[in-house]
Amino acid sequence: MSKLYTNQQAVILQHSPSTNSDPSLIDSDYSREQYLTFNILGKIYYVKKNLFHNRLFTKFDQFEQFYDQNRQQYIIDISPIIFEKILQYYRTQELFEPSNIHIDYFKETLEKFHIDTSSLDIDQRYERFVPRQTIFQIIHVLLEYPDSCRFSQILHYICSMVVLLSCLLVSISLTFRDPNIDLHTWNTTEFELPSRSKSIIAHFYNRSSNIFIIDTLCLIWAIIEIILRILSTPSLYIYFTTLGLFDTIGVVFHFIYIYIIGSETKPSRCQTNPIYSNDIFNCITFNRHVMIINLLRKVRLVRYIRPLKYFLLSLIASKREIIRLIVLILFIMAFLGPLIFIIESSYIYECSSSIHIPNTRCIRTINDAFYYLILIISTVGYGDIYPMSHLSRFIAMLASPLSIMILSIPLSSIYSKYISLHESYQMQSIMPENVRYLIYDRMKLFKRDNKLQKNEIIDITEQIHRNLKHLRIN
């Protein structure tokens, strides 16, 4: 349980719904009768009555429908973010629209608290937190927000082109295949590759080739970009739990690929003579492993493809629903997979003792059962493996509609968050001037034991625009 001091006129306490209210946590200078208890989606808020200055209670009879006599709480089904914005309005007479709440729903909620939205100028600017150092503020704005200025847009296009070029090099290296090579006819005897394949393998180990040099330059650019993003981020946790994780993965695997190609970590026989070696299979296998590592650099495209970016951010925001979905799927597989395997094994054993020979596409191993069950849950059904017994087919028939109901659980949440992110980013790109750049006041954080409050946030929007204009990049 945490105790938050907004100012001398209000005290807010919030904790999880499983924790009982502790009156001892309220200031001893005030009695409990001077507080109102609000239950906002499980978060408990103790708010002083004089915070509202009798404006909320002019029509307070309408609020009796939310009052629970047993709990002695006002249970209101609204977002805690909106409720905190309302408390901020009654405290400071300033109202800011939350960036992740739709404006129509926000206004509808304000009317419940008798706040006249028609005569109130709602600030619709979006909040963006930046680091405290001036140089890192500029770097963070230029790298993270392409709509901040024209130079930031140009830099964003350059970074995206570098990533696309790096991914294009991967595709080029995979397209050069000689159709005359039949991997199934190769043996361990002396074998000479065709001339085109010789040039490809030679390029694969040639550190002076043009493609390798361009690839290395792309890696250097990516490393510099990632270092600048990490140094200029206001929160490392937020960075590595969002798109920064994909950037880091892409750069790490790109670096591993360049290191393997540029170092002497190849198989010994391939180092001596990769063209005429008897152990040609080791060379080909090594090349395949390296190319798989090289393909993972393409995850960096997530940052520069907006629909994919919104989709992944919505997945991250819906991680609880996705975890529940994975648990349900694993439960179905753990229960029905072995059951189908046991039934099919008994059926195959009975068929093997008779004249009827079962089909080769039947389920013979536990891995086949899990594979078939995944196809049923995902409603794909390739038809390459299917059960032979009627009982297994009946179980699969029950599992298919059950899986559809399970898959529909997180889809609505993911879709709504995807639409919300799309609308939010679209409005920010259309109206870049309606953005507030904020920093944390560390002095006040230190005095209050590192507990962040609204009055410990400093607006530096004018300073950011002034610095961009001073550098002649705005």
C-alpha positions as CSV (number, residue, x, y, z in Angstrom):
1,M,0.0,0.0,0.0
2,S,1.3,3.4,-0.9
3,K,0.5,6.9,0.4
4,L,0.4,9.8,-2.0
5,Y,0.4,13.4,-0.9
6,T,-1.0,15.7,-3.6
7,N,-1.0,18.9,-1.5
8,Q,-2.1,20.2,1.9
9,Q,-5.8,19.9,1.0
10,A,-6.0,16.4,-0.3
11,V,-4.7,13.0,0.6
12,I,-5.1,10.0,-1.7
13,L,-4.5,6.4,-0.7
14,Q,-4.6,3.6,-3.2
15,H,-4.0,-0.2,-2.9
16,S,-5.0,-3.4,-4.4
17,P,-8.6,-4.7,-3.8
18,S,-7.3,-7.6,-1.8
19,T,-5.9,-5.3,0.9
20,N,-8.2,-4.1,3.6
21,S,-8.4,-0.4,4.4
22,D,-6.2,0.7,7.2
23,P,-7.4,3.9,8.9
24,S,-4.1,4.4,10.6
25,L,-2.5,5.3,7.3
26,I,-4.7,8.5,7.1
27,D,-3.2,11.5,8.7
28,S,-3.9,11.8,12.4
29,D,-4.7,15.5,12.0
30,Y,-7.9,14.6,10.2
31,S,-10.7,12.4,11.1
32,R,-12.0,9.7,8.8
33,E,-15.3,11.5,8.5
34,Q,-13.6,14.2,6.5
35,Y,-12.7,11.8,3.7
36,L,-14.6,10.2,0.8
37,T,-13.7,6.6,-0.2
38,F,-13.7,5.9,-3.9
39,N,-13.3,2.4,-5.3
40,I,-12.1,2.9,-8.9
41,L,-11.7,-0.5,-10.6
42,G,-10.1,-2.0,-7.5
43,K,-8.0,1.1,-6.5
44,I,-9.0,2.7,-3.3
45,Y,-8.8,6.5,-3.1
46,Y,-9.3,8.5,0.1
47,V,-10.0,12.1,-0.9
48,K,-10.7,15.0,1.4
49,K,-14.1,16.5,1.1
50,N,-12.9,20.0,1.0
51,L,-10.9,19.2,-2.2
52,F,-14.2,19.5,-4.2
53,H,-15.1,22.9,-2.5
54,N,-18.7,21.8,-2.4
55,R,-19.0,21.9,-6.2
56,L,-19.4,18.2,-6.6
57,F,-22.1,18.0,-3.9
58,T,-24.5,20.5,-5.3
59,K,-26.0,17.6,-7.2
60,F,-24.7,14.9,-5.0
61,D,-27.9,13.0,-4.9
62,Q,-27.1,11.6,-8.3
63,F,-24.0,10.0,-6.8
64,E,-26.0,7.9,-4.3
65,Q,-26.4,5.2,-6.9
66,F,-22.7,4.5,-6.7
67,Y,-22.6,4.3,-2.9
68,D,-22.2,0.8,-1.3
69,Q,-23.5,0.8,2.3
70,N,-21.7,-2.4,3.2
71,R,-18.2,-1.2,2.0
72,Q,-19.0,2.5,2.7
73,Q,-17.4,3.3,-0.6
74,Y,-18.4,5.0,-3.9
75,I,-17.8,2.3,-6.5
76,I,-17.5,3.9,-9.9
77,D,-16.7,2.0,-13.0
78,I,-14.3,4.4,-14.8
79,S,-10.7,4.4,-15.6
80,P,-8.3,5.4,-12.7
81,I,-6.5,7.6,-15.2
82,I,-9.6,9.7,-15.7
83,F,-10.4,9.8,-12.0
84,E,-6.9,11.2,-11.3
85,K,-7.4,13.8,-14.0
86,I,-10.6,14.8,-12.3
87,L,-8.9,15.1,-8.9
88,Q,-6.2,17.2,-10.6
89,Y,-8.9,19.5,-12.1
90,Y,-10.5,20.1,-8.7
91,R,-7.1,20.8,-7.2
92,T,-5.5,23.0,-9.9
93,Q,-8.4,24.0,-12.1
94,E,-6.4,22.6,-15.1
95,L,-7.7,19.7,-17.1
96,F,-5.6,17.7,-19.6
97,E,-7.0,15.0,-21.8
98,P,-5.3,11.6,-21.3
99,S,-3.5,10.5,-24.4
100,N,-4.7,6.9,-24.2
101,I,-8.4,7.8,-23.5
102,H,-10.9,8.7,-26.2
103,I,-12.1,12.3,-26.0
104,D,-15.8,11.4,-26.3
105,Y,-15.5,8.9,-23.4
106,F,-13.5,11.4,-21.4
107,K,-16.2,14.1,-21.8
108,E,-18.9,11.7,-20.9
109,T,-17.1,10.8,-17.7
110,L,-16.6,14.4,-16.8
111,E,-20.3,15.1,-17.0
112,K,-20.9,12.5,-14.3
113,F,-18.7,14.6,-12.1
114,H,-20.7,17.8,-13.1
115,I,-17.7,19.3,-14.9
116,D,-19.0,21.6,-17.7
117,T,-17.0,20.5,-20.8
118,S,-18.6,23.1,-23.1
119,S,-17.3,26.1,-21.1
120,L,-14.0,24.4,-20.2
121,D,-11.0,24.6,-22.5
122,I,-9.6,21.1,-22.5
123,D,-6.0,20.8,-23.3
124,Q,-5.7,18.0,-25.9
125,R,-1.9,18.1,-26.0
126,Y,-0.1,14.8,-25.8
127,E,2.4,14.2,-23.1
128,R,5.9,13.0,-24.1
129,F,8.6,12.5,-21.4
130,V,12.2,13.4,-22.3
131,P,15.5,13.2,-20.4
132,R,16.8,16.0,-18.3
133,Q,20.1,16.7,-20.2
134,T,19.6,19.2,-23.0
135,I,21.7,17.4,-25.6
136,F,19.9,14.1,-24.8
137,Q,16.5,15.9,-25.1
138,I,17.3,16.9,-28.6
139,I,18.6,13.5,-29.6
140,H,15.5,11.8,-28.0
141,V,13.1,14.1,-29.8
142,L,14.8,13.7,-33.2
143,L,15.1,9.9,-33.0
144,E,11.8,9.0,-31.4
145,Y,9.3,11.6,-32.8
146,P,9.6,12.1,-36.6
147,D,6.8,14.6,-36.5
148,S,8.7,17.0,-34.3
149,C,10.5,18.8,-37.1
150,R,11.6,18.4,-40.7
151,F,15.1,17.2,-39.8
152,S,13.7,14.5,-37.7
153,Q,11.6,13.2,-40.6
154,I,14.7,13.2,-42.8
155,L,16.6,11.3,-40.1
156,H,13.8,8.8,-39.7
157,Y,13.8,8.2,-43.5
158,I,17.6,7.7,-43.5
159,C,17.4,5.2,-40.6
160,S,14.6,3.3,-42.3
161,M,16.5,3.2,-45.6
162,V,19.6,1.8,-43.9
163,V,17.5,-1.0,-42.3
164,L,15.8,-1.8,-45.6
165,L,19.2,-1.9,-47.3
166,S,20.5,-4.3,-44.7
167,C,17.5,-6.5,-45.1
168,L,17.9,-6.3,-48.9
169,L,21.4,-7.7,-48.6
170,V,20.0,-10.7,-46.8
171,S,17.5,-11.3,-49.5
172,I,20.2,-10.9,-52.2
173,S,22.4,-13.5,-50.6
174,L,19.5,-16.0,-50.5
175,T,18.5,-15.6,-54.1
176,F,21.7,-16.8,-55.7
177,R,21.1,-20.5,-56.1
178,D,22.3,-22.7,-58.9
179,P,19.4,-25.0,-60.2
180,N,22.0,-27.6,-61.3
181,I,22.9,-28.4,-57.7
182,D,21.0,-31.4,-56.3
183,L,21.7,-31.6,-52.6
184,H,20.2,-35.1,-52.4
185,T,22.8,-36.5,-54.8
186,W,25.8,-35.2,-53.1
187,N,28.1,-37.6,-51.3
188,T,31.4,-37.4,-49.4
189,T,33.5,-38.0,-52.6
190,E,35.5,-35.3,-54.3
191,F,33.0,-32.9,-55.7
192,E,33.4,-29.6,-57.6
193,L,30.7,-27.0,-57.3
194,P,29.6,-25.1,-60.5
195,S,31.2,-21.8,-61.2
196,R,28.3,-19.7,-60.0
197,S,28.2,-21.5,-56.7
198,K,31.9,-21.1,-56.3
199,S,31.6,-17.3,-56.5
200,I,28.8,-17.4,-54.0
201,I,30.7,-19.4,-51.4
202,A,33.8,-17.4,-52.1
203,H,31.8,-14.2,-51.4
204,F,30.5,-15.8,-48.3
205,Y,34.0,-15.8,-46.8
206,N,35.4,-12.7,-48.6
207,R,35.7,-9.8,-46.2
208,S,36.8,-7.5,-49.0
209,S,33.6,-7.9,-51.1
210,N,31.4,-4.9,-51.7
211,I,28.3,-6.5,-50.1
212,F,30.2,-7.3,-46.9
213,I,31.5,-3.8,-46.7
214,I,28.1,-2.3,-47.2
215,D,26.7,-4.7,-44.6
216,T,29.4,-3.7,-42.1
217,L,28.6,0.0,-42.7
218,C,24.9,-0.7,-42.0
219,L,25.9,-2.4,-38.8
220,I,28.0,0.6,-37.7
221,W,25.1,2.9,-38.3
222,A,22.7,0.6,-36.4
223,I,25.0,0.4,-33.4
224,I,25.4,4.2,-33.3
225,E,21.6,4.6,-33.5
226,I,20.9,2.1,-30.7
227,I,23.5,3.7,-28.4
228,L,22.0,7.1,-28.9
229,R,18.5,5.8,-28.3
230,I,19.6,4.1,-25.1
231,L,21.5,7.1,-23.8
232,S,18.7,9.5,-24.6
233,T,15.8,7.5,-23.3
234,P,14.1,8.8,-20.1
235,S,13.3,5.2,-19.0
236,L,15.4,2.1,-19.9
237,Y,12.6,-0.1,-18.7
238,I,10.0,1.4,-21.1
239,Y,12.6,1.3,-23.9
240,F,13.5,-2.4,-23.6
241,T,9.8,-3.4,-23.0
242,T,8.6,-1.8,-26.2
243,L,10.2,-1.4,-29.6
244,G,13.7,-1.0,-28.2
245,L,13.8,-4.8,-27.6
246,F,13.4,-5.5,-31.3
247,D,16.1,-3.0,-32.2
248,T,18.5,-4.6,-29.8
249,I,17.7,-8.1,-31.0
250,G,18.2,-7.1,-34.6
251,V,21.5,-5.4,-34.0
252,V,22.8,-8.2,-31.8
253,F,22.2,-10.9,-34.4
254,H,23.5,-8.6,-37.2
255,F,26.7,-8.2,-35.1
256,I,27.0,-12.0,-34.6
257,Y,26.6,-12.5,-38.4
258,I,29.4,-9.9,-39.2
259,Y,31.6,-11.4,-36.5
260,I,31.3,-14.9,-37.8
261,I,31.9,-13.9,-41.4
262,G,34.8,-11.7,-40.5
263,S,36.5,-14.0,-38.1
264,E,38.0,-17.5,-38.3
265,T,35.1,-19.3,-36.6
266,K,34.3,-21.4,-39.7
267,P,34.8,-25.2,-39.9
268,S,38.4,-26.1,-40.3
269,R,38.0,-27.9,-43.6
270,C,35.9,-25.0,-45.0
271,Q,38.7,-22.6,-44.1
272,T,41.3,-24.5,-46.0
273,N,39.3,-25.2,-49.2
274,P,35.6,-24.7,-49.1
275,I,35.2,-25.3,-52.9
276,Y,36.8,-28.7,-53.3
277,S,36.5,-30.0,-49.7
278,N,35.3,-33.6,-49.1
279,D,33.4,-32.2,-46.1
280,I,31.2,-30.0,-48.2
281,F,28.2,-30.7,-46.1
282,N,29.8,-29.0,-43.1
283,C,30.3,-25.9,-45.2
284,I,26.7,-25.9,-46.4
285,T,25.3,-26.5,-42.9
286,F,27.5,-23.8,-41.5
287,N,26.3,-21.4,-44.2
288,R,22.6,-22.2,-43.4
289,H,23.1,-21.6,-39.7
290,V,24.7,-18.2,-40.3
291,M,22.0,-17.2,-42.7
292,I,19.3,-18.0,-40.2
293,I,21.1,-15.8,-37.7
294,N,21.3,-13.1,-40.4
295,L,17.6,-13.3,-41.1
296,L,16.8,-12.2,-37.5
297,R,18.1,-8.7,-38.2
298,K,14.8,-8.0,-40.0
299,V,13.0,-7.6,-36.7
300,R,14.3,-4.0,-36.8
301,L,11.7,-3.3,-39.5
302,V,9.1,-3.3,-36.8
303,R,10.0,0.3,-35.8
304,Y,9.6,1.6,-39.4
305,I,6.5,-0.2,-40.5
306,R,3.6,1.6,-38.8
307,P,0.9,-1.1,-39.0
308,L,3.3,-3.7,-37.6
309,K,4.4,-1.2,-35.0
310,Y,0.8,-0.6,-33.8
311,F,0.1,-4.3,-33.8
312,L,3.1,-5.2,-31.7
313,L,2.4,-2.3,-29.3
314,S,-1.2,-3.5,-28.9
315,L,0.1,-7.0,-28.2
316,I,2.4,-5.7,-25.6
317,A,-0.5,-3.7,-24.0
318,S,-2.6,-6.9,-24.1
319,K,0.0,-9.1,-22.6
320,R,-2.3,-10.3,-19.8
321,E,-4.9,-11.5,-22.2
322,I,-2.3,-13.2,-24.3
323,I,-0.8,-15.0,-21.3
324,R,-4.3,-16.3,-20.4
325,L,-4.7,-17.5,-24.0
326,I,-1.4,-19.3,-24.0
327,V,-2.3,-21.0,-20.6
328,L,-5.6,-22.2,-22.0
329,I,-4.0,-23.5,-25.2
330,L,-1.3,-25.3,-23.2
331,F,-4.0,-26.8,-21.0
332,I,-6.0,-28.1,-24.0
333,M,-2.8,-29.6,-25.5
334,A,-1.7,-31.2,-22.3
335,F,-5.1,-32.8,-21.8
336,L,-6.3,-33.7,-25.3
337,G,-2.9,-34.4,-26.9
338,P,-2.0,-37.5,-24.9
339,L,-5.6,-38.6,-25.0
340,I,-5.7,-38.6,-28.8
341,F,-2.3,-40.3,-28.9
342,I,-3.4,-43.1,-26.6
343,I,-6.6,-43.7,-28.6
344,E,-4.8,-43.6,-31.9
345,S,-2.0,-46.0,-30.6
346,S,-4.6,-48.5,-29.6
347,Y,-6.4,-48.2,-32.9
348,I,-3.1,-48.7,-34.9
349,Y,-2.2,-51.7,-32.7
350,E,-5.6,-53.3,-33.5
351,C,-5.3,-52.6,-37.2
352,S,-1.7,-54.0,-37.3
353,S,-3.0,-57.4,-36.0
354,S,-5.6,-57.6,-38.7
355,I,-5.6,-57.4,-42.4
356,H,-6.5,-53.6,-42.4
357,I,-3.3,-51.5,-42.5
358,P,-3.8,-48.0,-41.2
359,N,-3.0,-45.0,-43.4
360,T,0.5,-43.6,-43.2
361,R,-1.0,-40.2,-42.4
362,C,-2.3,-41.3,-39.0
363,I,-1.1,-40.1,-35.7
364,R,1.8,-42.4,-34.6
365,T,3.7,-40.3,-32.1
366,I,3.0,-37.9,-29.3
367,N,4.6,-35.1,-31.4
368,D,2.1,-35.9,-34.2
369,A,-0.7,-35.6,-31.7
370,F,0.5,-32.2,-30.5
371,Y,1.0,-31.0,-34.1
372,Y,-2.5,-32.1,-35.1
373,L,-4.0,-30.5,-32.1
374,I,-2.3,-27.2,-32.8
375,L,-3.8,-27.3,-36.3
376,I,-7.2,-27.9,-34.8
377,I,-6.9,-25.1,-32.3
378,S,-5.7,-22.6,-35.0
379,T,-8.6,-23.9,-37.3
380,V,-6.1,-24.5,-40.1
381,G,-6.2,-28.2,-40.8
382,Y,-3.7,-29.0,-43.5
383,G,-4.8,-32.6,-43.8
384,D,-1.3,-34.0,-43.8
385,I,-2.1,-35.8,-40.5
386,Y,-5.5,-36.8,-39.3
387,P,-6.9,-39.3,-36.8
388,M,-8.2,-42.7,-37.9
389,S,-10.5,-43.7,-35.1
390,H,-14.0,-42.3,-34.7
391,L,-13.4,-41.4,-31.0
392,S,-10.4,-39.3,-31.9
393,R,-12.3,-37.5,-34.6
394,F,-15.1,-36.8,-32.1
395,I,-12.6,-35.3,-29.7
396,A,-11.2,-33.2,-32.5
397,M,-14.7,-32.1,-33.4
398,L,-15.3,-30.8,-29.8
399,A,-11.9,-29.2,-29.7
400,S,-12.4,-27.1,-32.8
401,P,-15.3,-24.9,-31.6
402,L,-13.8,-24.7,-28.1
403,S,-10.6,-23.3,-29.6
404,I,-12.6,-20.7,-31.6
405,M,-14.2,-19.5,-28.4
406,I,-10.8,-19.4,-26.6
407,L,-9.1,-17.5,-29.5
408,S,-11.9,-14.9,-29.5
409,I,-11.2,-13.9,-25.9
410,P,-8.1,-11.6,-26.5
411,L,-9.1,-10.5,-30.0
412,S,-11.5,-7.8,-29.0
413,S,-9.0,-6.3,-26.5
414,I,-6.1,-6.4,-29.1
415,Y,-8.3,-4.9,-31.8
416,S,-9.5,-2.0,-29.5
417,K,-6.0,-1.2,-28.4
418,Y,-4.8,-1.3,-32.0
419,I,-7.5,1.2,-33.1
420,S,-6.7,3.4,-30.1
421,L,-3.0,3.4,-30.9
422,H,-3.7,4.1,-34.6
423,E,-6.0,7.1,-33.8
424,S,-3.6,8.4,-31.2
425,Y,-0.5,8.3,-33.5
426,Q,-2.5,9.7,-36.4
427,M,-3.7,12.7,-34.4
428,Q,-0.1,13.3,-33.2
429,S,1.2,13.2,-36.7
430,I,-1.5,15.6,-37.9
431,M,-1.2,18.1,-35.0
432,P,2.5,18.0,-33.9
433,E,2.1,21.4,-32.2
434,N,-0.3,19.9,-29.6
435,V,2.4,18.0,-27.8
436,R,3.8,18.7,-24.3
437,Y,7.4,17.7,-23.6
438,L,7.8,16.8,-19.9
439,I,10.6,15.9,-17.5
440,Y,10.7,14.7,-13.9
441,D,11.8,17.1,-11.2
442,R,14.4,14.9,-9.4
443,M,14.8,17.4,-6.5
444,K,11.2,17.0,-5.5
445,L,11.4,13.3,-6.1
446,F,14.3,13.0,-3.7
447,K,12.5,15.0,-1.0
448,R,9.4,12.9,-1.3
449,D,11.2,9.5,-1.2
450,N,11.1,9.0,-5.0
451,K,7.3,9.1,-5.2
452,L,6.2,10.9,-8.3
453,Q,3.4,13.4,-8.1
454,K,1.7,15.7,-10.6
455,N,3.4,18.8,-9.3
456,E,6.8,17.1,-9.8
457,I,6.5,17.2,-13.6
458,I,8.0,20.1,-15.4
459,D,6.8,21.3,-18.8
460,I,9.7,22.1,-21.1
461,T,7.9,22.3,-24.4
462,E,9.0,25.9,-25.2
463,Q,12.6,25.0,-24.3
464,I,12.5,22.0,-26.8
465,H,11.2,24.2,-29.6
466,R,13.7,26.9,-28.8
467,N,16.6,24.5,-28.9
468,L,15.4,23.0,-32.2
469,K,15.1,26.5,-33.7
470,H,18.5,27.4,-32.3
471,L,20.0,24.5,-34.1
472,R,18.2,25.4,-37.3
473,I,16.5,22.1,-37.7
474,N,13.0,23.0,-36.7
